[in-house]
Amino acid sequence: MKAIRKIIKIPKDHKITIEIPETIRDEQMAEILVIFNNDEDKKEKADISEAMNDPMFLEDLEKVNADFV
């Protein structure tokens, strides 16, 4: 299995062209996966990471955990 990874900005015409290396034989099957990175997802992950160091959050988490022990 070979993989080609390329990170691009979506162009205004919303069309992406993929160039396949000449070493890949004709008629070979390929799977194409497009993953969109959302800036809001990055912010949410940053907020979660920040919460893990927040003393009040950790205290509340310990209290909830104690209720189930």
Secondary structure as GFF3:
##gff-version 3
##sequence-region A 1 69
A	DSSP	alpha_helix	39	51	.	.	.	ID=ss1
A	DSSP	alpha_helix	55	67	.	.	.	ID=ss2
###
